[in-house]
Amino acid sequence: MNKLFPAIAALAVSPGVIAVEYNTVVPEKSSIAFVSKQMGVAVNGKFPKFSAQVSFDPAKPEAGKVSIGIDLASVDAGSKDANDEVTGKQWFNVRMFPQATFTSTAIKSVAGGKFEVTGPLAIKGKSQPVTATFIVKTDGPAATFEGGFTLKRIDYAIGEGPWADVSMVANDVTVNFRVVATAAPVAVAPPAAAKTPAKSK
């Protein structure tokens, strides 16, 4: 039995509990994938190796924080030849730039039960602001964050030389993520009782 259940159950009846914060990422249940287009045909890929730190309370999204580091050499573009190509100098150039990073600067709630997270995405020595829309699905002590955004690969020099021709490989690349995180109940001391004025003698 998950050890978090008794803790959450006990704190749920305590007047000091104000929130449940999702802050422990479960890597084996999380994923980062992408979709690009070559000559108009969709090509799927993924990054099996990445790290993520999350601190998020759905009731207070503006206080949340997210940071992600992606091992670009782990890319799975569908075949060994494709992987060798995209990790090379004209694409990700993983020898010089082994990691892509994202750090949130703002998170907010938007219409339809969705959220937006904004921050700089750094790839290949270049940084651009991105905004990703996501939803949160809760299940007991765990939450699943699912969303995505679209980046312009040329902004990051992903595909140089002949590959800079966006009629061959489209400029738009859709990035989709699924991050599962477990929760730690957040408790605060209940407000102190108001003092009764002393009666005058």
N, CA, C and O of each residue as an XYZ file, in Angstrom:
804
protein
N       0.849     -1.205      0.000
C       0.000      0.000      0.000
C       0.876      1.244      0.000
O       1.863      1.306      0.732
N       0.526      2.231     -0.811
C       1.308      3.452     -0.890
C       1.323      4.134      0.467
O       0.266      4.360      1.057
N       2.507      4.464      0.971
C       2.649      5.056      2.291
C       2.073      6.463      2.364
O       1.878      6.997      3.456
N       1.796      7.077      1.194
C       1.249      8.426      1.218
C      -0.221      8.457      1.621
O      -0.704      9.461      2.143
N      -0.936      7.349      1.378
C      -2.371      7.339      1.669
C      -2.670      7.598      3.144
O      -3.494      8.465      3.435
N      -2.035      6.882      4.106
C      -2.326      7.156      5.518
C      -2.017      8.597      5.897
O      -2.755      9.213      6.666
N      -0.920      9.137      5.354
C      -0.538     10.505      5.707
C      -1.576     11.499      5.221
O      -1.959     12.420      5.942
N      -2.029     11.300      3.983
C      -3.012     12.229      3.436
C      -4.349     12.083      4.156
O      -5.023     13.074      4.439
N      -4.725     10.846      4.448
C      -5.997     10.619      5.142
C      -5.994     11.259      6.522
O      -6.987     11.853      6.943
N      -4.865     11.134      7.224
C      -4.780     11.695      8.566
C      -4.832     13.210      8.533
O      -5.492     13.837      9.361
N      -4.126     13.798      7.564
C      -4.069     15.250      7.499
C      -5.339     15.856      6.942
O      -5.631     17.028      7.179
N      -6.103     15.053      6.196
C      -7.311     15.578      5.563
C      -8.339     16.041      6.577
O      -9.150     16.920      6.286
N      -8.312     15.449      7.781
C      -9.279     15.833      8.805
C      -8.698     16.852      9.764
O      -9.366     17.275     10.707
N      -7.462     17.246      9.529
C      -6.827     18.207     10.414
C      -7.123     19.624      9.965
O      -7.028     19.908      8.771
N      -7.477     20.525     10.867
C      -7.779     21.903     10.483
C      -6.551     22.639      9.983
O      -6.679     23.737      9.441
N      -5.358     22.065     10.150
C      -4.153     22.757      9.731
C      -3.790     22.530      8.285
O      -2.899     23.207      7.773
N      -4.453     21.589      7.589
C      -4.113     21.298      6.203
C      -4.780     22.302      5.265
O      -5.986     22.533      5.354
N      -4.000     22.895      4.371
C      -4.571     23.861      3.436
C      -4.407     23.440      1.986
O      -5.089     23.991      1.122
N      -3.520     22.476      1.675
C      -3.272     22.143      0.265
C      -2.547     20.821      0.158
O      -2.012     20.295      1.134
N      -2.546     20.299     -1.056
C      -1.717     19.150     -1.400
C      -0.832     19.577     -2.557
O      -1.328     19.965     -3.615
N       0.458     19.508     -2.362
C       1.412     19.957     -3.365
C       2.044     18.764     -4.066
O       2.595     17.877     -3.414
N       1.966     18.741     -5.396
C       2.564     17.668     -6.190
C       4.012     18.056     -6.471
O       4.274     19.045     -7.156
N       4.940     17.284     -5.947
C       6.337     17.719     -6.021
C       7.359     16.593     -6.176
O       8.560     16.851     -6.106
N       6.916     15.364     -6.382
C       7.860     14.266     -6.568
C       7.566     13.572     -7.892
O       6.595     12.824     -8.003
N       8.408     13.822     -8.900
C       8.174     13.300    -10.242
C       8.443     11.799    -10.293
O       9.400     11.310     -9.694
N       7.591     11.078    -11.014
C       7.748      9.641    -11.224
C       8.274      9.437    -12.652
O       7.479      9.412    -13.591
N       9.596      9.291    -12.840
C      10.185      9.269    -14.188
C       9.638      8.168    -15.088
O       9.407      8.395    -16.276
N       9.428      6.975    -14.530
C       9.001      5.854    -15.359
C       7.582      6.012    -15.912
O       7.185      5.286    -16.823
N       6.826      6.954    -15.366
C       5.473      7.198    -15.862
C       5.381      8.510    -16.644
O       4.297      8.899    -17.082
N       6.501      9.184    -16.817
C       6.530     10.477    -17.480
C       7.184     10.356    -18.854
O       7.947      9.422    -19.102
N       6.885     11.304    -19.747
C       7.441     11.220    -21.096
C       7.484     12.593    -21.768
O       6.684     13.479    -21.465
N       8.439     12.745    -22.689
C       8.525     13.927    -23.536
C       8.660     13.441    -24.973
O       9.563     12.668    -25.294
N       7.761     13.898    -25.831
C       7.752     13.458    -27.228
C       7.626     14.667    -28.141
O       7.314     15.769    -27.691
N       7.870     14.449    -29.431
C       7.741     15.549    -30.386
C       7.234     15.020    -31.722
O       7.354     13.835    -32.032
N       6.665     15.931    -32.500
C       6.178     15.612    -33.838
C       6.702     16.678    -34.793
O       6.432     17.866    -34.615
N       7.453     16.251    -35.808
C       7.906     17.156    -36.856
C       7.316     16.676    -38.183
O       6.701     15.611    -38.247
N       7.504     17.458    -39.228
C       7.006     17.050    -40.541
C       8.114     17.129    -41.577
O       8.797     18.146    -41.703
N       8.281     16.030    -42.322
C       9.233     15.984    -43.420
C       8.466     15.777    -44.714
O       7.793     14.764    -44.901
N       8.578     16.760    -45.609
C       7.829     16.737    -46.866
C       6.338     16.531    -46.612
O       5.657     15.828    -47.358
N       5.849     17.155    -45.551
C       4.432     17.096    -45.221
C       3.991     15.862    -44.463
O       2.814     15.732    -44.127
N       4.919     14.947    -44.187
C       4.585     13.705    -43.483
C       5.015     13.818    -42.016
O       6.159     14.168    -41.727
N       4.105     13.524    -41.105
C       4.414     13.610    -39.680
C       5.417     12.548    -39.274
O       5.305     11.386    -39.663
N       6.412     12.966    -38.476
C       7.440     12.056    -37.963
C       7.456     12.191    -36.443
O       7.653     13.284    -35.913
N       7.248     11.084    -35.752
C       7.200     11.086    -34.290
C       8.558     10.750    -33.689
O       9.318      9.953    -34.240
N       8.847     11.366    -32.563
C      10.082     11.075    -31.845
C       9.883     11.288    -30.357
O       8.826     11.746    -29.923
N      10.905     10.952    -29.572
C      10.793     11.127    -28.124
C      12.187     11.247    -27.504
O      13.197     10.926    -28.131
N      12.209     11.714    -26.265
C      13.441     11.815    -25.486
C      13.272     10.959    -24.230
O      12.658     11.406    -23.261
N      13.802      9.742    -24.232
C      13.612      8.849    -23.094
C      14.305      9.306    -21.806
O      13.884      8.931    -20.711
N      15.370     10.118    -21.930
C      16.119     10.519    -20.739
C      15.938     12.011    -20.472
O      16.315     12.858    -21.282
N      15.356     12.303    -19.326
C      15.211     13.695    -18.902
C      14.981     13.736    -17.397
O      14.597     12.740    -16.783
N      15.218     14.885    -16.827
C      14.952     15.093    -15.400
C      13.939     16.221    -15.269
O      13.893     17.128    -16.100
N      13.137     16.156    -14.226
C      12.125     17.188    -14.027
C      11.901     17.433    -12.541
O      11.888     16.501    -11.737
N      11.730     18.678    -12.202
C      11.367     19.071    -10.843
C      10.071     19.866    -10.923
O       9.948     20.803    -11.711
N       9.116     19.480    -10.100
C       7.794     20.109    -10.114
C       7.380     20.465     -8.697
O       7.591     19.692     -7.763
N       6.797     21.628     -8.550
C       6.170     22.034     -7.294
C       4.880     22.729     -7.683
O       4.902     23.861     -8.165
N       3.742     22.049     -7.474
C       2.482     22.580     -8.010
C       1.296     22.225     -7.132
O       1.072     21.063     -6.795
N       0.545     23.252     -6.772
C      -0.718     23.112     -6.056
C      -1.799     23.674     -6.973
O      -1.796     24.876     -7.240
N      -2.741     22.835     -7.474
C      -3.776     23.330     -8.392
C      -4.578     24.505     -7.846
O      -5.133     25.292     -8.612
N      -4.638     24.622     -6.520
C      -5.384     25.729     -5.922
C      -4.589     27.029     -5.945
O      -5.157     28.114     -5.823
N      -3.258     26.913     -6.103
C      -2.404     28.104     -6.135
C      -1.377     27.968     -7.263
O      -0.178     27.901     -6.995
N      -1.829     27.926     -8.514
C      -0.907     27.689     -9.632
C       0.183     28.745     -9.755
O       1.296     28.447    -10.189
N      -0.139     29.988     -9.370
C       0.844     31.064     -9.520
C       2.080     30.857     -8.642
O       3.119     31.473     -8.881
N       1.974     29.996     -7.629
C       3.114     29.713     -6.756
C       3.926     28.517     -7.242
O       4.942     28.172     -6.639
N       3.486     27.883     -8.327
C       4.149     26.680     -8.824
C       5.469     26.950     -9.523
O       5.751     28.067     -9.956
N       6.270     25.898     -9.621
C       7.567     25.979    -10.295
C       7.808     24.679    -11.055
O       7.434     23.597    -10.602
N       8.440     24.806    -12.218
C       8.772     23.643    -13.045
C      10.151     23.860    -13.656
O      10.451     24.951    -14.140
N      10.983     22.837    -13.637
C      12.244     22.890    -14.369
C      12.496     21.514    -14.981
O      12.257     20.485    -14.350
N      12.982     21.517    -16.217
C      13.195     20.282    -16.960
C      14.545     20.324    -17.666
O      14.916     21.343    -18.247
N      15.264     19.233    -17.614
C      16.503     19.080    -18.362
C      16.402     17.842    -19.244
O      16.094     16.756    -18.753
N      16.659     17.995    -20.536
C      16.511     16.890    -21.489
C      17.870     16.467    -22.022
O      18.648     17.300    -22.487
N      18.154     15.170    -21.956
C      19.365     14.595    -22.526
C      19.137     14.428    -24.030
O      18.490     13.475    -24.465
N      19.675     15.366    -24.822
C      19.403     15.358    -26.257
C      19.986     14.141    -26.964
O      19.466     13.717    -27.996
N      21.054     13.579    -26.424
C      21.666     12.396    -27.047
C      20.770     11.176    -26.938
O      20.987     10.186    -27.636
N      19.765     11.233    -26.071
C      18.864     10.089    -25.899
C      17.750     10.073    -26.938
O      16.898      9.186    -26.911
N      17.742     11.032    -27.846
C      16.644     11.171    -28.801
C      16.376      9.872    -29.567
O      17.301      9.190    -30.008
N      15.112      9.555    -29.711
C      14.674      8.419    -30.521
C      13.833      8.988    -31.649
O      12.660      9.313    -31.463
N      14.447      9.106    -32.825
C      13.767      9.672    -33.986
C      13.228      8.603    -34.918
O      12.796      8.909    -36.029
N      13.248      7.350    -34.478
C      12.642      6.277    -35.251
C      13.580      5.252    -35.820
O      13.157      4.147    -36.158
N      14.874      5.596    -35.936
C      15.852      4.637    -36.454
C      17.251      5.092    -36.057
O      17.451      6.251    -35.692
N      18.219      4.180    -36.127
C      19.596      4.528    -35.777
C      20.138      5.607    -36.709
O      20.805      6.540    -36.263
N      19.849      5.477    -38.007
C      20.328      6.483    -38.969
C      19.767      7.859    -38.648
O      20.483      8.859    -38.691
N      18.472      7.900    -38.324
C      17.843      9.180    -37.987
C      18.430      9.747    -36.698
O      18.666     10.951    -36.597
N      18.666      8.884    -35.715
C      19.243      9.333    -34.455
C      20.647      9.894    -34.660
O      20.995     10.929    -34.091
N      21.453      9.210    -35.475
C      22.812      9.674    -35.753
C      22.788     11.028    -36.451
O      23.643     11.879    -36.204
N      21.810     11.221    -37.320
C      21.702     12.490    -38.059
C      21.324     13.639    -37.132
O      21.978     14.682    -37.141
N      20.275     13.458    -36.331
C      19.770     14.584    -35.541
C      20.642     14.919    -34.331
O      20.521     16.011    -33.775
N      21.510     14.011    -33.917
C      22.435     14.345    -32.829
C      23.706     15.011    -33.353
O      24.536     15.477    -32.573
N      23.855     15.053    -34.685
C      25.045     15.624    -35.297
C      25.084     17.145    -35.250
O      24.170     17.795    -34.743
N      26.172     17.696    -35.795
C      26.464     19.125    -35.696
C      25.395     20.004    -36.307
O      25.087     21.063    -35.760
N      24.817     19.594    -37.429
C      23.834     20.447    -38.092
C      22.477     20.460    -37.394
O      21.651     21.337    -37.644
N      22.256     19.489    -36.521
C      20.984     19.434    -35.815
C      21.180     19.803    -34.348
O      21.314     20.987    -34.039
N      21.200     18.829    -33.426
C      21.337     19.162    -32.008
C      22.781     19.426    -31.581
O      23.011     20.107    -30.582
N      23.741     18.907    -32.312
C      25.152     19.086    -31.964
C      25.384     18.738    -30.487
O      25.820     19.575    -29.697
N      25.082     17.488    -30.140
C      25.080     17.093    -28.734
C      26.466     17.100    -28.092
O      26.580     17.135    -26.866
N      27.514     17.068    -28.905
C      28.863     17.137    -28.322
C      29.103     18.477    -27.638
O      29.736     18.545    -26.585
N      28.592     19.539    -28.249
C      28.756     20.863    -27.662
C      27.580     21.265    -26.778
O      27.745     22.015    -25.816
N      26.393     20.763    -27.112
C      25.185     21.162    -26.378
C      24.389     19.916    -25.996
O      23.391     19.594    -26.641
N      24.824     19.221    -24.959
C      24.206     17.930    -24.617
C      22.811     18.015    -24.023
O      22.090     17.018    -23.991
N      22.425     19.187    -23.554
C      21.158     19.264    -22.822
C      20.306     20.444    -23.276
O      20.820     21.513    -23.606
N      19.003     20.227    -23.286
C      18.018     21.301    -23.442
C      17.395     21.541    -22.072
O      17.184     20.598    -21.310
N      17.101     22.799    -21.760
C      16.552     23.114    -20.441
C      15.351     24.044    -20.536
O      15.255     24.877    -21.438
N      14.445     23.882    -19.591
C      13.309     24.780    -19.449
C      13.112     25.079    -17.975
O      13.131     24.168    -17.148
N      12.921     26.354    -17.637
C      12.648     26.767    -16.266
C      11.482     27.737    -16.282
O      11.528     28.755    -16.972
N      10.454     27.433    -15.540
C       9.264     28.286    -15.557
C       9.532     29.628    -14.894
O      10.295     29.725    -13.933
N       8.889     30.662    -15.428
C       8.913     31.984    -14.809
C       7.517     32.403    -14.351
O       7.367     33.319    -13.542
N       6.492     31.717    -14.880
C       5.120     32.028    -14.477
C       4.202     30.861    -14.816
O       4.367     30.203    -15.844
N       3.237     30.614    -13.942
C       2.188     29.624    -14.175
C       0.869     30.280    -13.800
O       0.765     30.944    -12.769
N      -0.138     30.089    -14.646
C      -1.441     30.679    -14.342
C      -2.564     29.774    -14.826
O      -2.381     28.941    -15.714
N      -3.728     29.958    -14.221
C      -4.932     29.242    -14.627
C      -5.582     29.980    -15.786
O      -5.645     31.210    -15.792
N      -6.071     29.219    -16.775
C      -6.785     29.822    -17.909
C      -8.145     29.135    -18.042
O      -8.482     28.264    -17.241
N      -8.909     29.519    -19.033
C     -10.271     29.001    -19.182
C     -10.290     27.503    -19.442
O      -9.326     26.926    -19.944
N     -11.413     26.891    -19.089
C     -11.611     25.480    -19.385
C     -10.843     24.523    -18.495
O     -10.598     23.380    -18.881
N     -10.461     24.972    -17.311
C      -9.736     24.097    -16.401
C      -8.297     23.841    -16.810
O      -7.664     22.908    -16.316
N      -7.780     24.662    -17.705
C      -6.407     24.491    -18.168
C      -5.474     25.476    -17.471
O      -5.911     26.422    -16.816
N      -4.176     25.224    -17.632
C      -3.156     26.092    -17.067
C      -2.141     26.434    -18.145
O      -2.022     25.732    -19.149
N      -1.415     27.515    -17.927
C      -0.327     27.908    -18.817
C       0.947     28.080    -18.021
O       0.946     28.688    -16.950
N       2.033     27.542    -18.547
C       3.340     27.740    -17.935
C       4.240     28.417    -18.959
O       4.300     27.996    -20.114
N       4.934     29.460    -18.538
C       5.794     30.240    -19.418
C       7.215     30.259    -18.877
O       7.426     30.263    -17.665
N       8.177     30.272    -19.774
C       9.569     30.345    -19.361
C      10.504     30.183    -20.543
O      10.051     29.890    -21.650
N      11.809     30.368    -20.331
C      12.774     30.223    -21.417
C      13.132     28.765    -21.690
O      13.411     27.993    -20.773
N      13.116     28.411    -22.966
C      13.572     27.094    -23.407
C      14.919     27.294    -24.093
O      15.024     28.050    -25.059
N      15.941     26.620    -23.594
C      17.297     26.759    -24.142
C      17.702     25.477    -24.860
O      17.692     24.395    -24.273
N      18.059     25.608    -26.134
C      18.528     24.486    -26.944
C      19.689     24.985    -27.803
O      19.600     26.040    -28.431
N      20.753     24.235    -27.823
C      21.873     24.521    -28.716
C      22.413     25.936    -28.519
O      22.752     26.618    -29.486
N      22.490     26.367    -27.275
C      23.057     27.673    -26.962
C      22.137     28.841    -27.240
O      22.556     29.990    -27.102
N      20.898     28.589    -27.627
C      19.949     29.654    -27.902
C      18.735     29.505    -26.997
O      18.285     28.393    -26.719
N      18.212     30.637    -26.540
C      17.088     30.616    -25.605
C      15.934     31.448    -26.156
O      16.127     32.568    -26.629
N      14.736     30.882    -26.087
C      13.533     31.564    -26.542
C      12.415     31.335    -25.523
O      12.315     30.247    -24.956
N      11.574     32.345    -25.286
C      10.436     32.135    -24.376
C       9.378     31.260    -25.037
O       9.079     31.421    -26.220
N       8.820     30.344    -24.275
C       7.732     29.508    -24.775
C       6.618     29.477    -23.735
O       6.851     29.679    -22.543
N       5.415     29.222    -24.211
C       4.263     29.059    -23.324
C       3.581     27.749    -23.658
O       3.178     27.520    -24.799
N       3.454     26.894    -22.661
C       2.814     25.592    -22.849
C       1.487     25.572    -22.104
O       1.390     26.049    -20.973
N       0.473     25.019    -22.745
C      -0.825     24.826    -22.106
C      -0.920     23.386    -21.613
O      -0.523     22.459    -22.319
N      -1.445     23.197    -20.402
C      -1.544     21.832    -19.869
C      -2.776     21.678    -18.994
O      -3.370     22.653    -18.533
N      -3.136     20.424    -18.782
C      -4.219     20.080    -17.864
C      -3.642     19.226    -16.745
O      -2.558     18.658    -16.882
N      -4.361     19.140    -15.655
C      -3.925     18.337    -14.508
C      -5.020     17.342    -14.163
O      -6.170     17.724    -13.944
N      -4.662     16.067    -14.116
C      -5.590     15.013    -13.711
C      -5.084     14.421    -12.407
O      -3.957     13.931    -12.339
N      -5.909     14.465    -11.376
C      -5.498     13.940    -10.079
C      -6.114     12.574     -9.831
O      -7.241     12.300    -10.245
N      -5.364     11.727     -9.156
C      -5.817     10.379     -8.812
C      -5.181     10.004     -7.479
O      -4.049      9.520     -7.432
N      -5.922     10.232     -6.394
C      -5.357      9.972     -5.075
C      -4.156     10.868     -4.822
O      -4.251     12.086     -4.968
N      -3.023     10.279     -4.443
C      -1.853     11.098     -4.129
C      -1.014     11.448     -5.353
O       0.090     11.971     -5.202
N      -1.499     11.177     -6.550
C      -0.734     11.451     -7.770
C      -1.490     12.384     -8.702
O      -2.720     12.437     -8.695
N      -0.726     13.118     -9.504
C      -1.312     13.998    -10.515
C      -0.553     13.804    -11.819
O       0.659     13.591    -11.821
N      -1.283     13.879    -12.930
C      -0.680     13.782    -14.248
C      -0.832     15.126    -14.953
O      -1.938     15.647    -15.101
N       0.296     15.671    -15.380
C       0.317     16.934    -16.103
C       0.526     16.614    -17.581
O       1.554     16.048    -17.954
N      -0.431     16.969    -18.413
C      -0.348     16.687    -19.845
C      -0.535     17.975    -20.639
O      -1.480     18.728    -20.405
N       0.370     18.218    -21.575
C       0.253     19.425    -22.373
C       1.267     19.468    -23.489
O       1.871     18.455    -23.840
N       1.447     20.648    -24.041
C       2.393     20.783    -25.132
C       2.498     22.202    -25.637
O       1.800     23.101    -25.166
N       3.385     22.392    -26.607
C       3.583     23.695    -27.236
C       4.267     23.465    -28.576
O       4.729     22.361    -28.864
N       4.329     24.505    -29.387
C       4.984     24.423    -30.682
C       6.165     25.383    -30.714
O       6.037     26.548    -30.338
N       7.313     24.891    -31.165
C       8.491     25.745    -31.295
C       8.892     25.854    -32.762
O       8.514     25.025    -33.589
N       9.666     26.896    -33.066
C      10.232     27.087    -34.392
C      11.677     26.582    -34.353
O      12.520     27.182    -33.687
N      11.968     25.495    -35.053
C      13.294     24.881    -34.960
C      14.404     25.815    -35.434
O      15.523     25.754    -34.924
N      14.104     26.680    -36.408
C      15.123     27.591    -36.917
C      15.557     28.591    -35.847
O      16.695     29.062    -35.868
N      14.657     28.922    -34.907
C      15.020     29.824    -33.808
C      16.153     29.253    -32.970
O      16.876     29.998    -32.309
N      16.309     27.933    -32.996
C      17.348     27.264    -32.201
C      18.464     26.683    -33.082
O      19.309     25.929    -32.600
N      18.462     27.032    -34.350
C      19.455     26.497    -35.301
C      19.425     24.976    -35.334
O      20.460     24.331    -35.500
N      18.241     24.410    -35.177
C      18.077     22.958    -35.284
C      17.820     22.636    -36.751
O      16.710     22.817    -37.250
N      18.839     22.164    -37.427
C      18.751     21.931    -38.864
C      19.429     23.062    -39.609
O      18.767     23.988    -40.078
N      20.755     22.993    -39.721
C      21.515     24.031    -40.411
C      21.895     23.568    -41.813
O      21.626     22.431    -42.200
N      22.528     24.473    -42.573
C      22.936     24.114    -43.924
C      21.735     23.791    -44.783
O      20.755     24.536    -44.772
N      21.783     22.693    -45.533
C      20.656     22.337    -46.414
C      19.376     22.055    -45.638
O      18.283     22.160    -46.194
N      19.499     21.693    -44.342
C      18.313     21.368    -43.545
C      17.571     22.609    -43.083
O      16.500     22.504    -42.486
N      18.128     23.786    -43.353
C      17.437     25.019    -42.985
C      16.277     25.319    -43.923
O      15.491     26.231    -43.667
N      16.168     24.568    -44.990
C      15.060     24.715    -45.941
C      13.790     24.144    -45.311
O      13.640     22.929    -45.184
N      12.881     25.036    -44.920
C      11.688     24.571    -44.203
C      10.653     23.938    -45.129
O       9.627     23.444    -44.661
N      10.913     23.946    -46.446
C      10.010     23.233    -47.351
C      10.281     21.731    -47.306
O       9.429     20.928    -47.687
N      11.469     21.357    -46.839
C      11.815     19.939    -46.702
C      11.422     19.425    -45.320
O      10.695     18.441    -45.186
N      11.920     20.117    -44.300
C      11.560     19.793    -42.919
C      10.884     21.032    -42.349
O      11.488     22.103    -42.304
N       9.649     20.896    -41.918
C       8.863     22.038    -41.458
C       9.534     22.748    -40.287
O      10.245     22.143    -39.485
N       9.284     24.047    -40.220
C       9.851     24.840    -39.126
C       9.174     24.535    -37.802
O       9.825     24.536    -36.757
N       7.871     24.273    -37.834
C       7.116     24.002    -36.612
C       7.370     22.590    -36.101
O       7.304     21.620    -36.857
N       7.658     22.490    -34.831
C       7.808     21.197    -34.164
C       6.920     21.220    -32.924
O       7.041     22.112    -32.085
N       6.045     20.256    -32.814
C       5.148     20.169    -31.660
C       5.787     19.299    -30.585
O       6.205     18.172    -30.850
N       5.857     19.830    -29.383
C       6.417     19.095    -28.244
C       5.275     18.757    -27.291
O       4.511     19.637    -26.893
N       5.162     17.493    -26.929
C       4.130     17.039    -25.996
C       4.781     16.424    -24.765
O       5.780     15.713    -24.873
N       4.220     16.696    -23.609
C       4.790     16.148    -22.381
C       3.706     15.535    -21.501
O       2.541     15.931    -21.527
N       4.141     14.565    -20.735
C       3.291     13.923    -19.735
C       4.159     13.709    -18.504
O       5.099     12.915    -18.534
N       3.852     14.406    -17.434
C       4.642     14.302    -16.206
C       3.735     13.849    -15.078
O       2.719     14.482    -14.792
N       4.106     12.755    -14.442
C       3.354     12.247    -13.291
C       4.135     12.580    -12.026
O       5.336     12.323    -11.941
N       3.449     13.151    -11.052
C       4.090     13.522     -9.790
C       3.192     13.125     -8.630
O       1.966     13.196     -8.719
N       3.822     12.706     -7.545
C       3.073     12.371     -6.333
C       3.072     13.574     -5.398
O       3.843     14.519     -5.564
N       2.189     13.508     -4.416
C       1.950     14.668     -3.560
C       2.448     14.471     -2.149
O       2.467     13.363     -1.613
N       2.850     15.579     -1.566
C       3.134     15.629     -0.137
C       2.152     16.623      0.459
O       2.130     17.777      0.032
N       1.340     16.220      1.429
C       0.398     17.169      2.029
C       1.144     18.341      2.645
O       2.186     18.162      3.275
N       0.613     19.527      2.464
C       1.214     20.735      3.024
C       0.343     21.209      4.174
O      -0.833     21.516      3.980
N       0.904     21.269      5.350
C       0.131     21.663      6.521
C       0.691     22.937      7.128
O       1.893     23.196      7.074
N      -0.186     23.711      7.694
C       0.235     24.906      8.420
C      -0.445     24.878      9.776
O      -1.465     24.214      9.965
N       0.127     25.597     10.701
C      -0.472     25.650     12.025
C      -1.801     26.386     11.947
O      -1.905     27.394     11.248
N      -2.819     25.900     12.651
C      -4.109     26.604     12.646
C      -3.948     27.991     13.238
O      -3.067     28.205     14.072
N      -4.778     28.936     12.826
C      -4.652     30.302     13.352
C      -4.815     30.326     14.860
O      -5.625     29.596     15.431
N      -4.035     31.170     15.479
C      -4.083     31.275     16.935
C      -5.432     31.849     17.367
O      -5.983     32.737     16.716
N      -5.940     31.335     18.455
C      -7.214     31.823     18.973
C      -7.058     33.252     19.481
O      -6.031     33.610     20.059
N      -8.079     34.051     19.260
C      -8.040     35.428     19.725
C      -8.027     35.471     21.250
O      -8.737     34.714     21.912
N      -7.227     36.349     21.782
C      -7.122     36.455     23.231
C      -8.289     37.249     23.792
O      -8.679     38.280     23.244
N      -8.840     36.754     24.892
C      -9.928     37.463     25.560
C      -9.360     38.549     26.463
O      -8.509     38.267     27.307
N      -9.813     39.770     26.298
C      -9.281     40.848     27.142
C      -9.466     40.533     28.617
O     -10.513     40.044     29.043
N      -8.438     40.820     29.374
C      -8.522     40.564     30.818
C      -9.531     41.499     31.465
O      -9.601     42.683     31.137
N     -10.318     40.945     32.399
C     -11.298     41.775     33.092
C     -10.617     42.678     34.103
O      -9.708     42.270     34.826
N     -11.070     43.878     34.129
C     -10.477     44.827     35.087
C     -10.962     44.485     36.503
O     -12.120     44.121     36.710
N     -10.074     44.608     37.438
C     -10.408     44.299     38.821
C     -11.092     45.488     39.496
O     -11.447     45.409     40.672
